[in-house]
């Protein structure tokens, strides 16, 4: 069964969205304004992520650039868990 894709407005190009719809995917786009007129980060949150590339055993971090509350940084640790 195709997935439901929830996304921010304009997260995909119209051509990409149409191609996914042609494959049977459904979209839910609730908009970018939360109650009280708050902006996109209040609707979608503030994403921080870590990617582990198992083929190279490397880590990469990413932080949502729209809300400058932090940064992603990979730090080597010599201790034991």
C-alpha positions in Angstrom: 0.0 0.0 0.0 1.4 3.4 -0.9 2.6 5.7 1.9 1.1 8.9 3.2 3.7 11.6 2.8 3.3 14.5 5.3 5.4 17.5 4.2 5.9 21.2 4.5 4.5 23.4 1.7 7.0 23.5 -1.2 9.1 20.7 0.2 9.0 18.9 -3.2 8.8 20.3 -6.6 5.4 20.0 -8.3 6.9 17.5 -10.8 8.3 15.3 -7.9 4.9 15.4 -6.1 3.1 14.6 -9.3 5.4 11.7 -10.0 4.9 10.3 -6.5 1.1 10.7 -6.8 1.2 8.8 -10.1 2.8 5.9 -8.2 -0.2 6.0 -5.7 1.3 8.0 -2.9 -1.0 10.4 -1.0 0.0 13.7 0.4 -1.0 15.6 3.6 0.2 19.2 3.6 -1.1 20.9 6.7 0.5 24.2 6.0 3.2 26.2 7.7 1.2 28.1 10.3 0.3 26.8 13.7 -2.3 28.0 16.1 -1.7 31.6 17.1 0.1 32.4 13.9 3.3 30.7 14.9 5.7 29.8 12.1 6.8 26.6 10.4 9.1 25.3 13.2 6.1 25.2 15.5 4.1 23.1 13.0 7.0 20.7 12.1 9.3 21.0 15.0 13.1 21.6 14.9 14.9 18.7 13.3 18.4 17.5 14.4 19.7 14.3 12.7 22.7 12.0 12.7 23.5 9.8 9.7 25.7 6.7 10.2 27.3 5.5 6.9 28.0 1.9 7.8 30.1 1.3 4.6 32.6 3.9 5.7 31.9 3.9 9.4 31.5 7.6 9.5 29.0 9.9 11.1 27.4 13.1 9.7 25.2 15.5 11.6 22.6 18.0 10.4 20.6 20.7 12.1 17.5 22.6 10.8 18.9 25.9 9.5 15.6 27.7 10.0 15.9 27.7 13.8 19.4 28.5 15.0 19.1 26.8 18.4 22.1 24.5 17.9 24.5 22.9 15.6 25.3 19.3 14.6 28.9 18.3 15.3 30.6 14.9 15.4 33.0 14.5 18.3 35.3 11.5 18.7 35.2 10.0 22.2 38.0 7.9 23.6 36.0 6.6 26.6 34.1 3.3 27.0 30.3 3.2 26.9 
